[in-house]
Amino acid sequence: MVAISDTHLLHENLPLPEGDLLVHAGDLSYEESRSKDASDCLEKLKDFESDFSAFLRWFRSSHLGFAASMRWLGSVSKFEHRVLVGGNHDYILEKLGPERAQMLCEDFGVKYLHTEAAPLSLSFPSGRKVKIWGSGVSFFAALGKDRAVISGNIAYQLDTATEEDKFVKETAHVKPGSVNVLITHGPPAGALYGKGDQPKWINDLLKRVKPQVYLCGHAHNPEKVKLEQKVADVEGTLGAHIASTSVWNAYMGLPFICDLPEWK
């Protein structure tokens, strides 16, 4: 398994080895909600409202940064399976809605994972199977000493004050032992660069589901990376922070590579 996140249109800088499974944990795009790309895309979506296949034909060769990212994700190196969850910068993907987002990703040979979907079982030529589930969830960044303006990049984000019940309800179908690899865009509280004062909803999900591997991004790499914040035991699960950019939104980071055992 080769895992990356937060490429933010810098994907051409990222060397990827061949593997069996490629995971992208969200934020292919950058500042998308306020971009001309978003307005152009939504305008085209409106034009092709009754014919999504026509929209896909336009999207495949469009100038959009998101389209370029999808072309790259669907073709880079060699993989049996490629999966993607959305991130808070992936405004267009969220606006498509789960069904159309899945159709768009499939058009590029990528499987789209989202909160409401059932865990996905991936089969490999060796006969092995990997059960995987993912969500684009992260949390609104509150105003404070580090933020003077509310971000416009809030795709897939939840309000920590009001939406705990929603998250618990939407993830109730992910049963204990049903997942080998669990992915969320945002990190858990107090680990993998997740803030200690954020809700422990993701931590509680990991405790309940007990996957073998957990992957996340969202928080970018600081100037001095700490290994214990990149790979750690999180609620009894091997967790990895897989962001590929720095806090200044420059390329910084390498893919996380993990040999997957033969799980029952």
Disulfide bonds with the S-S distance in Angstrom:
none
